[in-house]
Amino acid sequence: MNKFKKPGFVNKETDEALMSTVRNGDLDAMSPLFERYRIKLYNFFLRLTFNKELSQDLTQNVFYRIIKYKHTYNEEYKFRTWMYQMARNNLADFYEKDKIRTSDYYIPESLDDEYFSDINEMEKKERFQQLHSALAKLSEEQRELLVLSRFQGLKYEEISKINGTTVGVVKVKIHRAINKLREVYFESV
């Protein structure tokens, strides 16, 4: 039995070590990476496209590309940074190929009503919906920066590598995006 698939086995190897194993031909090492990042990538795409099916397809495509381009992975960089760069490229390729932008806004599936049973929870749900509605009104670049930094938890250094810019530029753009989000959010309240 494969060491990555044993029941109850918790893989504590770093992302970078696992990806190096994948790069060297052991595709079973991809399984823990998939489990660690599939939901995060799906949510990344969902917050940018507001489309469930498209987000699922894009997430699958990123993992396909990780395997296809495993030989390009450089151990000097974080796996997460490399993966999100691939995700951005994947989304850009989709939009370039199909020349469409999804504009129908809906609340991500994580907003099940069962989580919002009492009055306070209903208020939280409403504020959350307003936040996502405000996010949808930002430019794609601003929304992407906020999703990467606030929802995906990437550091400014990682985002700067993904975007091919300096940390200072990322900080300024995120600051501006937060201000714009605040402005748009409070217009709708």
N, CA and C of each residue as an Amber inpcrd file, in Angstrom:
protein
   567
   0.8480000  -1.1900000   0.0000000   0.0000000   0.0000000   0.0000000
   0.8860000   1.2430000   0.0000000   0.5190000   2.2090000  -0.7140000
   1.2380000   3.4730000  -0.8520000   1.2520000   4.2300000   0.4660000
   2.3960000   4.8320000   0.8320000   2.5080000   5.5430000   2.1090000
   1.6130000   6.7700000   2.1740000   1.1740000   7.2960000   1.0380000
   0.3260000   8.4840000   1.0080000  -1.1570000   8.1450000   1.1270000
  -1.5170000   6.8690000   1.0320000  -2.9290000   6.5110000   1.0130000
  -3.3390000   5.6220000   2.1790000  -2.4720000   5.4010000   3.1550000
  -2.8190000   4.5580000   4.2870000  -3.9300000   5.2230000   5.0930000
  -4.9260000   4.4450000   5.5180000  -5.9970000   5.0190000   6.3450000
  -5.4090000   5.5950000   7.6300000  -5.8610000   6.7830000   7.9940000
  -5.4040000   7.4230000   9.2150000  -4.0260000   8.0500000   9.1220000
  -3.3680000   7.9280000   7.9850000  -2.0310000   8.4890000   7.8260000
  -2.1390000   9.9900000   7.6030000  -1.4330000  10.7580000   8.4150000
  -1.4040000  12.2050000   8.2540000  -0.0380000  12.5650000   7.6870000
  -0.0500000  13.1020000   6.4940000   1.2070000  13.4400000   5.8440000
   1.6700000  14.8090000   6.3160000   2.8190000  14.8310000   6.9530000
   3.3440000  16.0850000   7.4790000   4.4880000  16.6150000   6.6220000
   4.7030000  16.0200000   5.4710000   5.7390000  16.5160000   4.5840000
   5.3480000  17.8900000   4.0580000   6.3440000  18.7100000   3.8090000
   6.0680000  20.0400000   3.2830000   5.5530000  19.9310000   1.8550000
   4.8700000  20.9760000   1.4490000   4.3750000  21.0350000   0.0700000
   5.5320000  20.9040000  -0.9060000   6.6220000  21.5670000  -0.5860000
   7.7790000  21.5840000  -1.4760000   8.3850000  20.1790000  -1.6070000
   8.4770000  19.4510000  -0.4850000   9.0190000  18.0890000  -0.5280000
   8.1110000  17.1740000  -1.3370000   6.8030000  17.3150000  -1.1300000
   5.8560000  16.5040000  -1.8960000   5.9470000  16.8160000  -3.3870000
   6.0270000  18.0950000  -3.7330000   6.0890000  18.4660000  -5.1460000
   7.3880000  17.9960000  -5.7750000   8.4720000  18.0020000  -5.0200000
   9.7370000  17.4710000  -5.5380000   9.6000000  15.9840000  -5.8340000
   8.8790000  15.2710000  -4.9780000   8.6290000  13.8470000  -5.2020000
   7.7850000  13.6570000  -6.4660000   6.7710000  14.5120000  -6.6270000
   5.9450000  14.4520000  -7.8450000   6.8150000  14.7260000  -9.0680000
   7.6430000  15.7620000  -8.9830000   8.5100000  16.1240000 -10.1040000
   9.4300000  14.9640000 -10.4890000   9.8200000  14.1840000  -9.5010000
  10.7100000  13.0510000  -9.7650000   9.9630000  11.8020000 -10.2140000
   8.6530000  11.9240000 -10.4450000   7.9090000  10.8300000 -11.0560000
   6.9440000  10.0810000 -10.1580000   6.9170000  10.3440000  -8.8510000
   5.9880000   9.6600000  -7.9530000   4.6900000  10.4540000  -7.8720000
   3.7560000  10.1390000  -8.7510000   2.5040000  10.8910000  -8.8250000
   1.5890000  10.6470000  -7.6230000   1.8410000   9.5960000  -6.8470000
   1.0500000   9.3650000  -5.6350000   1.2540000  10.4820000  -4.6210000
   2.3890000  11.1660000  -4.6840000   2.6600000  12.2750000  -3.7630000
   1.7640000  13.4740000  -4.0610000   1.0760000  13.4330000  -5.1880000
   0.1630000  14.5200000  -5.5480000  -1.1060000  14.4790000  -4.7010000
  -1.4580000  13.3170000  -4.2110000  -2.6850000  13.1570000  -3.4440000
  -2.7650000  14.0720000  -2.2150000  -1.7310000  14.1460000  -1.3640000
  -1.8140000  15.0710000  -0.2230000  -1.8860000  16.5350000  -0.6530000
  -1.2090000  16.8890000  -1.7340000  -1.2770000  18.2680000  -2.2380000
  -2.6850000  18.5790000  -2.7270000  -3.2820000  17.6220000  -3.3960000
  -4.6570000  17.7920000  -3.8660000  -5.5880000  18.0150000  -2.6780000
  -5.4530000  17.1920000  -1.6480000  -6.3150000  17.3170000  -0.4690000
  -6.0950000  18.6440000   0.2500000  -4.8780000  19.1260000   0.2870000
  -4.5730000  20.3880000   0.9720000  -5.1200000  21.6030000   0.2340000
  -5.1330000  21.5420000  -1.0990000  -5.4000000  22.7540000  -1.8670000
  -6.6550000  22.7480000  -2.7320000  -7.3400000  21.6390000  -2.8730000
  -8.4890000  21.6060000  -3.7920000  -9.5900000  22.5790000  -3.3670000
  -9.8990000  22.6440000  -2.1080000 -10.9580000  23.5430000  -1.6460000
 -10.4910000  24.9910000  -1.7170000  -9.2420000  25.2380000  -1.3600000
  -8.7170000  26.6060000  -1.4300000  -8.7240000  27.1170000  -2.8690000
  -8.2990000  26.2790000  -3.8020000  -8.3110000  26.6930000  -5.2140000
  -9.7380000  26.9000000  -5.7140000 -10.6240000  25.9950000  -5.3470000
 -12.0210000  26.1350000  -5.7540000 -12.5810000  27.4670000  -5.2490000
 -12.3440000  27.7750000  -3.9870000 -12.8330000  29.0330000  -3.4160000
 -12.1730000  30.2410000  -4.0680000 -10.9030000  30.1190000  -4.4210000
 -10.1970000  31.1850000  -5.1360000 -10.9110000  31.4830000  -6.4440000
 -11.1730000  30.4450000  -7.2240000 -11.8530000  30.6350000  -8.5000000
 -13.2990000  31.0960000  -8.3120000 -13.9760000  30.5440000  -7.3170000
 -15.3710000  30.9100000  -7.0750000 -15.5010000  32.3900000  -6.7340000
 -14.5810000  32.9030000  -5.9510000 -14.6410000  34.3140000  -5.5760000
 -14.2610000  35.2400000  -6.7350000 -13.5860000  34.7010000  -7.7320000
 -13.2270000  35.5160000  -8.8930000 -14.2270000  35.3970000 -10.0270000
 -14.8440000  34.2240000 -10.1710000 -15.7500000  34.0100000 -11.3090000
 -17.2220000  33.9930000 -10.9190000 -17.5280000  33.6860000  -9.6560000
 -18.8970000  33.5390000  -9.1750000 -19.6610000  32.4680000  -9.9530000
 -18.9490000  31.4210000 -10.3760000 -19.5500000  30.3570000 -11.1670000
 -19.0360000  29.0140000 -10.6350000 -19.9490000  28.1980000 -10.0740000
 -19.5570000  26.9250000  -9.4570000 -18.9190000  25.9550000 -10.4440000
 -19.5950000  25.7230000 -11.5590000 -19.1100000  24.7400000 -12.5170000
 -17.7620000  25.1550000 -13.1030000 -17.6610000  26.4230000 -13.4520000
 -16.3990000  26.9230000 -13.9870000 -15.2930000  26.7830000 -12.9510000
 -15.5940000  27.0850000 -11.7060000 -14.5970000  26.9800000 -10.6350000
 -14.1330000  25.5400000 -10.4500000 -15.0580000  24.6050000 -10.5450000
 -14.6870000  23.1900000 -10.4560000 -13.7740000  22.7970000 -11.6140000
 -14.1330000  23.2070000 -12.8180000 -13.3250000  22.8930000 -13.9960000
 -11.9290000  23.5030000 -13.9050000 -11.8760000  24.7650000 -13.4910000
 -10.5830000  25.4390000 -13.3820000  -9.7060000  24.7960000 -12.3150000
 -10.3160000  24.3780000 -11.2180000  -9.5660000  23.7080000 -10.1500000
  -8.9710000  22.4020000 -10.6660000  -9.7730000  21.6100000 -11.3440000
  -9.2680000  20.3520000 -11.9140000  -8.1550000  20.6180000 -12.9130000
  -8.3330000  21.6600000 -13.7050000  -7.3330000  21.9780000 -14.7150000
  -6.0050000  22.3850000 -14.0800000  -6.0440000  23.0830000 -12.9510000
  -4.7990000  23.4610000 -12.2790000  -4.0450000  22.2040000 -11.8580000
  -4.7290000  21.2340000 -11.2720000  -4.0410000  20.0140000 -10.8480000
  -3.5380000  19.2140000 -12.0470000  -4.2830000  19.2390000 -13.1230000
  -3.7940000  18.6150000 -14.3550000  -2.5080000  19.2990000 -14.8180000
  -2.5060000  20.6280000 -14.8000000  -1.3220000  21.3790000 -15.2270000
  -0.1360000  21.1550000 -14.2840000  -0.4090000  21.0200000 -13.0050000
   0.6770000  20.7590000 -12.0520000   1.3870000  19.4670000 -12.4350000
   0.6110000  18.4510000 -12.7620000   1.2190000  17.1800000 -13.1650000
   1.9060000  17.3200000 -14.5250000   1.2390000  17.9710000 -15.4570000
   1.7960000  18.1200000 -16.8040000   3.1070000  18.9100000 -16.8000000
   3.1640000  19.9660000 -15.9850000   4.3430000  20.8310000 -15.9650000
   5.1860000  20.6350000 -14.7120000   5.1150000  19.4440000 -14.1270000
   5.8510000  19.1670000 -12.8980000   7.3520000  19.4070000 -13.0570000
   7.8570000  19.2010000 -14.2510000   9.2910000  19.3830000 -14.4990000
   9.7260000  20.8500000 -14.3790000   8.7920000  21.7850000 -14.4110000
   9.1430000  23.2090000 -14.3170000   9.1800000  23.7120000 -12.8800000
   8.7680000  22.8760000 -11.9370000   8.7590000  23.2950000 -10.5320000
  10.1930000  23.4980000 -10.0340000  10.4210000  24.6290000  -9.3740000
  11.7290000  24.9670000  -8.8210000  11.6320000  24.9090000  -7.3020000
  12.4250000  24.0470000  -6.6850000  12.3750000  23.8340000  -5.2380000
  12.7450000  25.0740000  -4.4320000  13.3500000  26.0560000  -5.0530000
  13.7400000  27.2760000  -4.3450000  12.5250000  28.1320000  -3.9890000
  11.3960000  27.8950000  -4.6350000  10.1990000  28.6920000  -4.4130000
   9.1390000  27.8630000  -3.7130000   8.2380000  28.5420000  -3.0370000
   7.1440000  27.8470000  -2.3700000   6.2170000  27.2220000  -3.4060000
   5.7420000  26.0310000  -3.0840000   4.7910000  25.3510000  -3.9590000
   3.5310000  26.1900000  -4.1240000   3.0530000  26.7480000  -3.0290000
   1.8040000  27.5130000  -3.0480000   1.8900000  28.6930000  -4.0130000
   3.0210000  29.3760000  -4.0260000   3.2170000  30.5010000  -4.9410000
   3.1660000  30.0170000  -6.3890000   3.8600000  28.9240000  -6.6660000
   3.8930000  28.3550000  -8.0160000   2.4830000  27.9160000  -8.4350000
   1.7540000  27.2960000  -7.5090000   0.4110000  26.8150000  -7.8160000
  -0.5450000  27.9770000  -8.1160000  -0.4910000  29.0400000  -7.3180000
  -1.3940000  30.1720000  -7.5600000  -1.0210000  30.9220000  -8.8440000
   0.2580000  30.9380000  -9.1860000   0.6400000  31.5250000 -10.4740000
   0.0330000  30.7020000 -11.6050000   0.0740000  29.3980000 -11.4450000
  -0.5320000  28.5120000 -12.4410000  -2.0490000  28.7310000 -12.4850000
  -2.6640000  28.9390000 -11.3310000  -4.1130000  29.1830000 -11.2740000
  -4.4670000  30.4840000 -11.9940000  -3.6860000  31.5230000 -11.7650000
  -3.9300000  32.8060000 -12.4500000  -3.8080000  32.6350000 -13.9560000
  -2.7650000  31.9360000 -14.3840000  -2.5660000  31.7050000 -15.8120000
  -3.7110000  30.8840000 -16.3940000  -4.1730000  29.9120000 -15.6340000
  -5.2890000  29.0690000 -16.0520000  -6.5460000  29.9120000 -16.2800000
  -6.8370000  30.8030000 -15.3490000  -8.0020000  31.6770000 -15.4780000
  -7.8410000  32.6350000 -16.6620000  -6.6560000  33.1960000 -16.8090000
  -6.3980000  34.1080000 -17.9370000  -6.5460000  33.3690000 -19.2670000
  -6.0370000  32.1410000 -19.3380000  -6.1700000  31.3410000 -20.5590000
  -7.6310000  31.0620000 -20.8720000  -8.4060000  30.7530000 -19.8430000
  -9.8330000  30.4980000 -20.0590000 -10.5120000  31.7260000 -20.6450000
 -10.2790000  32.8810000 -20.0300000 -10.9220000  34.0980000 -20.5090000
 -10.4390000  34.4810000 -21.9060000  -9.1920000  34.2600000 -22.1750000
  -8.6570000  34.5760000 -23.5030000  -9.2750000  33.6460000 -24.5520000
  -9.3930000  32.3770000 -24.2120000  -9.9410000  31.3940000 -25.1460000
 -11.4240000  31.6370000 -25.4050000 -12.1800000  31.8500000 -24.3460000
 -13.6290000  31.9530000 -24.4830000 -14.1440000  33.3810000 -24.6350000
 -13.2900000  34.3560000 -24.3450000 -13.6490000  35.7700000 -24.5070000
 -14.9560000  36.1200000 -23.7980000 -15.1670000  35.4890000 -22.6540000
 -16.3630000  35.8140000 -21.8770000 -15.9600000  36.0930000 -20.4400000
 -16.7800000  36.8350000 -19.7890000 -16.6220000  37.1000000 -18.3640000
 -17.9460000  36.7420000 -17.7010000 -17.8820000  36.0380000 -16.6080000
 -19.0920000  35.6870000 -15.8850000 -19.5040000  36.8680000 -15.0390000
 -20.7130000  37.3440000 -15.2320000 -21.1510000  38.5080000 -14.4930000
 -22.3250000  38.2200000 -13.5710000 -22.9650000  37.0780000 -13.6840000
 -24.0860000  36.7640000 -12.8080000 -23.5590000  36.4890000 -11.4160000
 -23.9610000  37.3200000 -10.4840000 -23.4840000  37.2000000  -9.1210000
 -24.3960000  36.2860000  -8.3150000 -23.7990000  35.4160000  -7.5330000
 -24.5560000  34.6410000  -6.5570000 -23.6470000  34.3860000  -5.3680000
 -24.2310000  34.0100000  -4.2810000 -23.4880000  33.7680000  -3.0560000
 -22.8510000  32.3850000  -3.1430000 -21.5750000  32.2620000  -2.8110000
 -20.9230000  30.9480000  -2.8480000 -21.6740000  29.9180000  -2.0150000
 -21.5170000  28.6700000  -2.4000000 -22.2890000  27.5890000  -1.7840000
 -22.0350000  27.4330000  -0.2940000 -20.9720000  27.9810000   0.2160000
 -20.6730000  27.8360000   1.6330000 -21.6630000  28.5870000   2.5120000
 -22.5900000  29.3130000   1.9100000 -23.5510000  30.0830000   2.6810000
 -24.8640000  29.3350000   2.8820000 -24.7840000  28.0850000   3.2740000
 -25.9790000  27.2950000   3.5410000 -26.7840000  27.9110000   4.6710000
 -28.0970000  27.8810000   4.5410000 -28.9720000  28.4610000   5.5560000
 -28.8700000  27.7530000   6.9020000 -28.4580000  26.4920000   6.9140000
 -28.3730000  25.7800000   8.1830000 -27.3590000  26.4040000   9.1290000
 -26.4050000  27.1400000   8.6040000 -25.3960000  27.7870000   9.4310000
 -25.9020000  29.1070000  10.0150000 -27.0200000  29.5660000   9.5210000
 -27.5240000  30.8660000   9.9370000 -28.9320000  30.7290000  10.5170000
 -29.0570000  29.9990000  11.6080000 -30.3810000  29.6670000  12.1040000
 -31.0090000  30.7470000  12.9750000 -30.2390000  31.4800000  13.7480000
 -30.8750000  32.4720000  14.6030000 -30.7100000  33.8850000  14.0330000
 -31.2750000  34.8570000  14.7100000 -31.2970000  36.2370000  14.2160000
 -29.8860000  36.7910000  14.0200000 -29.0140000  36.5970000  14.9980000
 -27.6470000  37.1050000  14.8620000 -26.9450000  36.4900000  13.6580000
 -27.2000000  35.2220000  13.4550000 -26.5980000  34.5530000  12.3130000
 -27.1740000  35.0890000  11.0030000 -28.4380000  35.4440000  11.0100000
 -29.0530000  36.0220000   9.8090000 -28.4070000  37.3700000   9.4740000
 -28.1150000  38.1430000  10.4970000 -27.4380000  39.4200000  10.2750000
 -26.0370000  39.1970000   9.7180000 -25.3480000  38.2060000  10.2480000
 -24.0090000  37.8760000   9.7370000 -24.0920000  37.4620000   8.2710000
 -25.0980000  36.6670000   7.9580000 -25.2840000  36.2100000   6.5810000
 -25.5110000  37.4050000   5.6560000 -26.3510000  38.3320000   6.0990000
 -26.6410000  39.5130000   5.2780000 -25.3780000  40.3440000   5.0460000
 -24.5890000  40.5430000   6.0960000 -23.3310000  41.3010000   5.9400000
 -22.3610000  40.5710000   5.0240000 -22.3270000  39.2420000   5.1600000
 -21.4500000  38.4440000   4.3070000 -21.8790000  38.5560000   2.8430000
 -23.1780000  38.5230000   2.6120000 -23.6920000  38.6620000   1.2430000
 -23.3640000  40.0540000   0.6940000 -23.4900000  41.0790000   1.5410000
 -23.1450000  42.4370000   1.1180000 -21.6580000  42.5430000   0.7830000
 -20.8390000  41.8790000   1.5930000 -19.4000000  41.8870000   1.3210000
 -19.1000000  41.2530000  -0.0320000 -19.6910000  40.1000000  -0.3000000
 -19.4430000  39.4300000  -1.5740000 -20.0360000  40.2010000  -2.7490000
 -21.1300000  40.8630000  -2.5270000 -21.7040000  41.7130000  -3.5670000
 -20.7580000  42.8800000  -3.8560000 -20.1900000  43.4580000  -2.8060000
 -19.2260000  44.5520000  -2.9830000 -17.9650000  44.0520000  -3.6760000
 -17.5170000  42.8660000  -3.3210000 -16.3450000  42.2770000  -3.9860000
 -16.5840000  42.1280000  -5.4870000 -17.7880000  41.7320000  -5.8400000
 -18.1190000  41.5290000  -7.2530000 -18.0460000  42.8290000  -8.0460000
 -18.1700000  43.9640000  -7.3750000 -18.1450000  45.2620000  -8.0550000
 -16.7290000  45.8100000  -8.2370000 -15.7380000  45.1670000  -7.6310000
 -14.3500000  45.6130000  -7.7900000 -13.8110000  45.1630000  -9.1390000
 -12.7130000  45.7710000  -9.5490000 -12.0530000  45.3160000 -10.7790000
 -11.5000000  43.9160000 -10.5330000 -11.2520000  43.1880000 -11.5980000
 -10.7190000  41.8320000 -11.4630000  -9.3900000  41.8320000 -10.7050000
  -8.5380000  42.7950000 -11.0000000  -7.2400000  42.8580000 -10.3250000
  -7.4180000  43.0980000  -8.8350000  -8.2820000  44.0290000  -8.4590000
  -8.5060000  44.3160000  -7.0470000  -9.1140000  43.1060000  -6.3350000
 -10.0860000  42.4760000  -6.9750000 -10.7320000  41.3010000  -6.3780000
  -9.7110000  40.1730000  -6.1980000  -8.8860000  39.9500000  -7.2120000
  -7.8790000  38.8950000  -7.1280000  -6.8950000  39.1610000  -5.9910000
  -6.4340000  40.3880000  -5.8640000  -5.4930000  40.7240000  -4.7990000
  -6.1070000  40.5000000  -3.4210000  -7.3560000  40.9040000  -3.2450000
  -8.0220000  40.7140000  -1.9570000  -8.2790000  39.2310000  -1.6750000
  -8.6570000  38.4950000  -2.6830000  -8.8890000  37.0650000  -2.4960000
  -7.5890000  36.3720000  -2.1020000  -6.4980000  36.6890000  -2.8010000
  -5.2170000  36.0620000  -2.4720000  -4.7430000  36.4380000  -1.0700000
  -4.8560000  37.7100000  -0.7160000  -4.3110000  38.1520000   0.5730000
  -5.2350000  37.8710000   1.7390000  -6.5130000  38.1200000   1.6020000
  -7.4220000  38.0100000   2.7420000  -8.1140000  36.6640000   2.8450000
  -8.5210000  36.0910000   1.7290000  -9.2430000  34.8280000   1.7860000
  -8.3170000  33.6130000   1.6900000  -7.2560000  33.7170000   0.8790000
  -6.3350000  32.5960000   0.7210000  -5.1520000  32.6720000   1.6850000
  -4.9580000  33.8340000   2.3190000  -3.9260000  33.9760000   3.3400000
  -2.5010000  34.0500000   2.8180000  -2.3160000  34.4400000   1.5620000
  -0.9630000  34.5600000   1.0350000  -0.3090000  35.8340000   1.5520000
   0.9800000  35.7550000   1.7420000   1.7570000  36.9130000   2.1840000
   2.0360000  37.8190000   0.9860000   2.3210000  39.0900000   1.2770000
   2.6030000  40.0530000   0.2100000   3.7640000  39.5860000  -0.6780000
   4.7680000  38.9580000  -0.0670000   5.9210000  38.4720000  -0.8380000
   5.4860000  37.4240000  -1.8630000   4.5930000  36.5260000  -1.4330000
   4.1040000  35.4950000  -2.3470000   3.2910000  36.1200000  -3.4790000
   2.4400000  37.0600000  -3.1280000   1.6090000  37.7180000  -4.1390000
   2.4850000  38.4810000  -5.1300000   3.5470000  39.1070000  -4.6410000
   4.4350000  39.8480000  -5.5400000   5.1020000  38.9050000  -6.5360000
   5.4540000  37.6980000  -6.0970000   6.0500000  36.7170000  -7.0160000
   5.0230000  36.2270000  -8.0300000   3.7950000  36.0110000  -7.5650000
   2.7230000  35.5550000  -8.4570000   2.4500000  36.6130000  -9.5240000
   2.4060000  37.8830000  -9.1060000   2.0860000  38.9800000 -10.0240000
   3.2970000  39.5160000 -10.7680000   4.4870000  39.0970000 -10.3790000
   5.7020000  39.5790000 -11.0540000   5.9690000  41.0520000 -10.7850000
   5.7480000  41.4740000  -9.5480000   5.9430000  42.8710000  -9.1890000
   6.6200000  42.9420000  -7.8250000   6.7920000  44.1370000  -7.2980000
   7.4540000  44.2910000  -6.0060000   6.4390000  44.2080000  -4.8670000
   6.9530000  43.9570000  -3.6800000   6.1130000  43.8970000  -2.4910000
   5.4530000  45.2590000  -2.2530000   6.2000000  46.3250000  -2.4790000
   5.6550000  47.6700000  -2.2950000   4.4580000  47.9380000  -3.1840000
   4.5460000  47.5260000  -4.4240000   3.4330000  47.7220000  -5.3590000
   2.2270000  46.9130000  -4.9010000   2.4620000  45.6850000  -4.4480000
   1.3650000  44.8440000  -3.9640000   0.6930000  45.4920000  -2.7620000
   1.4720000  45.9930000  -1.8250000   0.9060000  46.6400000  -0.6310000
   0.0300000  47.8310000  -1.0190000   0.5210000  48.6460000  -1.9440000
  -0.2380000  49.8260000  -2.3710000  -1.5360000  49.3990000  -3.0530000
  -1.4540000  48.4190000  -3.9450000  -2.6520000  47.9720000  -4.6650000
  -3.6690000  47.3340000  -3.7260000  -3.1970000  46.5780000  -2.7460000
  -4.1200000  45.9670000  -1.7860000  -4.7580000  47.0480000  -0.9160000
  -3.9700000  48.0120000  -0.5130000  -4.5090000  49.1220000   0.2740000
  -5.6080000  49.8490000  -0.5090000  -5.3490000  50.1200000  -1.7690000
  -6.3510000  50.7850000  -2.6100000  -7.5840000  49.9080000  -2.8050000
  -7.3570000  48.6060000  -2.9720000  -8.4840000  47.6830000  -3.1550000
  -9.3530000  47.6300000  -1.8940000  -8.7240000  47.6420000  -0.7270000
  -9.4820000  47.6370000   0.5330000 -10.2960000  48.9210000   0.6600000
  -9.6830000  50.0360000   0.3240000 -10.4140000  51.3110000   0.3800000
 -11.5970000  51.3090000  -0.5820000 -11.3930000  50.7930000  -1.7760000
 -12.4760000  50.7250000  -2.7610000 -13.5780000  49.7710000  -2.2770000
 -13.1820000  48.6380000  -1.7130000 -14.1550000  47.6950000  -1.1810000
 -14.9680000  48.3520000  -0.0650000 -14.2960000  49.0590000   0.8060000
 -14.9840000  49.7430000   1.8980000 -15.9920000  50.7380000   1.3360000
 -15.5740000  51.4890000   0.3400000 -16.4490000  52.4820000  -0.2970000
 -17.6820000  51.8250000  -0.9140000 -17.4690000  50.7690000  -1.6910000
 -18.5560000  50.0710000  -2.3520000 -19.4570000  49.3820000  -1.3330000
 -18.8730000  48.7890000  -0.3130000 -19.6450000  48.0930000   0.7200000
 -20.5890000  49.0490000   1.4370000 -20.0660000  50.1990000   1.8380000
 -20.9020000  51.1270000   2.6070000 -21.9100000  51.8740000   1.7350000
 -21.7220000  51.8700000   0.4230000 -22.7530000  52.4160000  -0.4570000
 -23.9840000  51.5210000  -0.4580000 -23.7670000  50.2240000  -0.2950000
 -24.8860000  49.2750000  -0.3630000 -25.5570000  49.0550000   0.9850000
 -24.9570000  49.5260000   2.0610000 -25.5290000  49.2940000   3.4020000
 -26.6090000  50.3080000   3.7030000
